[in-house]
Amino acid sequence: ASVFSINNVTGQLYVNKYGSENIDYETKSSYTVEVTATDSGRLANGISAAPLSHSRTVVVQVIDINEHPEFVNKAQIIELYENLNQGQYVGLIQARDQDYVYNSGDKGIANIQTPFLPQGHRQLSFSFESVKPIQTREKCTGNYKTAFAISANGTITIANDIVDFEDIDEYEIIVRVDDDGGFDRYTQGLHTFTKVTIRVRDVVDPIITDFTAISVDEGIEYKR
C-alpha cells in the first residue's frame, strides 16, 4: 500500500492514513514516487485533442526525529544479601535507543539534522529519579538513606552499608534513562522511567554467645 496520496487538482502530495501509521525513519528513510500530470486535451479555441501527460520522479526524504529510549525490562527485580559493603555490585539496568542515527554512515540531512556527536560520547545515561523516600514497616519507596548508587551506564552498587534485612527487606526505586537527543534538534533529549525492586535476603547474623568481664585500673596510659 502507498503511504502517500495526491490531490488530482492541486497536485499536493500528502501522507495518507496508512502512511501516518507506518512511516518510520528506522524502517525506511526515503521514498521514490512517480507523479504524472495530465492535461484535459482541450485547446483555447474549444477544440478537443488527445490529452498529454508528463511524469517526474519525486524523492521524499524522511527526517529522523528523536524517540524515547526503552528499557530492556519494563520492571526489574534484583535480589541481594544483606550486609554488603560499600561499592559492591547490586545489578545492571539496561535500555536501548531505537533511533537509527548511530548506524555507521548515517550522517543525516544537511542543514536539517544536527551532525554526529563526537565518537565515544554517552548515548544513554541512567540516574535515580529524585523522589522523597518513604519507609513503611519493612518496605521502602525510594532510595532511603542513599543506600544505593547508580552510574551513568546503569550499574547499581551499594552506596551506604546500611542494607539490613531486619530493617528494610524491599526497596522500590524509580530509575530514569536519558538519551542524547540524536539528530533531532527540536525535542532535544528524551527520557523514560522504570521501577526497580531490590529485595534484601536474610543471612545469619553473628551473635555473641559468651563474654568475660574484666576490670582495669583508672589512669592506665594507652600504648600503640
N, C-alpha and C positions, 0 to 999 in steps of 0.2 A: 504494500500500500504506500501511496505517496504521502510524504509529510508536508507537502506544500499544495496550495491551490492558487488559482489566478483569477482575477476579475476579468471576464472576457470583454468588458467595455473599457475599463480604465487601464488594464494591464498590470494592476497592482498584484504583486506576488506576496503571499502571506502564509503563515504557518496555520495549518488546519487543526482540527481537534485531535486527530491521530498524531500529528506532529508534536503538538503540545505535550503529549503524554510519552513520546518516545525519543525526541531529540536529546541526545546526551553526548557531550564532547568526548567523554571517556570511551564511548562506543564508536562514534563516527564524528570526525572533526570537520568534514566538508561534504557538500553535496553538489552534483553537477545536474543542472536542469536545462532542458532544451525548451525554449519558448518560441512559439510561432505566431507571427502577426499576419492576419489575412484581411484584405480589404473586401468591400462589397461587390466590386466589379462595376459599379455604376459610375459613369462618366459625368462631367459637369453639364453636358448637353442633354442628359437624361437617358442616353443610350446605355444599355447594359452590356457588359463584356464579361469574359471569364474572370473570376476573382483571382487575384495574385497574392502570393504569400512569401514571407521571408522568415527564416529561422536563425536564431542565435543561441549559443550555449552560455548559460549563466552559472557561475560558480558561487555557491553560498557557503561562506566560511562561518563555522560555529565558534563563538567566543566562549572560552572556558571561564566559568565563574567558580568561586571558592565554595566548597561544600563541607558540611560539618564532618569532623573526624568521627570514627566509630570505634567503640571498644570491642575487642575480640570477644569478651564475655560480658553480657549485659549486666549481670550481677555476679560478684565473685565472693567465694567463701575461702578463707585461709585459716588453717588450724596451726597452732604453735604451742609449745610447752611454756609454762610459767618460768619466772626467774631467769630469763635470758639477759645477757649482758648488753650494755650499750654498744651499738654498732652492729649487732648480729643481724643476719638476714632474716626477713619475715616472708617476703613474697614479691612477685613481679606482676605489675599491671600492664597489659598490652593493649594497644589501639592501632588502627590503620587509617591512613589518609587516602581516600578514594580518588583524589584529584590526580590527573594524568600528567601534571606539569613536570614531574621528576623523571619521566621516562627519557632515556637517552635520545638526544637530537631534537626534542620538542622545545622550541625557543619562543613559542607564542607568536602573536601578530604584532608587527612593528607599529609603534605609536598608539596601540590599543591596550596591549597587555604588558605588565611590568616584566623586566628581564629576570633571569635566574638569580637567585641569591647566591652568594659565594659557596663553593663546594665545602662541605663539612659542617655547614650550619645545622642547627637542630630544627627538624621539620615539625616534630610534635614535642610538647613539653607538659609534664604532669605536675600536679600540685594537689594539696588538700584544700577543699573548699572551706572558706572561713565561716564556721558556724559556732555558736555558743554551745560547748559541750554540756550535756545533761546526763547525770547518773541517776538511774532508778534501780534500787536494790543492786543486783549483780550485773545489770546491763548498763551500757553506756552508749549514748548517741553523740558522736563527735570524738575528736582526738583529745580525750580527757587527760589533763595534766601533761600534755605534749608527750604522750607515751611513745608515739611513733613519728618517724620522719619519712618523707618520700623525695627521691631525687628526681631531676628533670627527665630521666629516662624511665621512670616508673618503678624503680626499686624501693620497696618499703623496708625499713630497718628499725631496730629498737633505738629510740632517742633518749629514753629515760628509764632506767632499770627499776621500774615500779610495777611491771606487769606481774600480777599475783592473782592466781585463780580464786583464792579466798576473798579477794577484794572485788575484782571485776572479772567475770568469765566470758564476756562478749562485748565487743566494740562494733558499732556501725559507723563507718566513716564515708563521707562523700568525697570522691576523687574527681578532679577536673582535668581534662586534657585540652590544650590549646594548639591550634595549628598556626602556621606562619603566614597565612593569607594566600599562598600560592601565587598564581598570576593575577588574581583579582585585586585591583587597586581601589575598588569601591566598597566592598564589605570588610576589607582587611581581615584580621584573624577571626576565626570562629572557634567555639568550644562546645564540649559535651560533658555531661556528668554521668557517673555511675556510682552505685552503692557497693562498698566493700565491707563484708562482715568478717571480723577477726575473732575467732573463737579460741579461748585460752584453755589448755588442757592441764589437768592437775598432775603434779608429781609429788612423791613422798618428801615432805619437808623434814630436814634434820631436827631432832629433838634432843634436849638434854636429859639424860637418864640418871645421871649421878654427878654430884659435885662435892668438893671438900672445902669446908670453911676454914680459913686461917686468919690469924690476927698479926698485925705488924705494929711496930712502934712508930709513933709520930716523929716527924723531923728527919726521916731517912732520906739521904741525898740520892737523886736519880743518876745513874751512871749508864752511859751508852755502851 
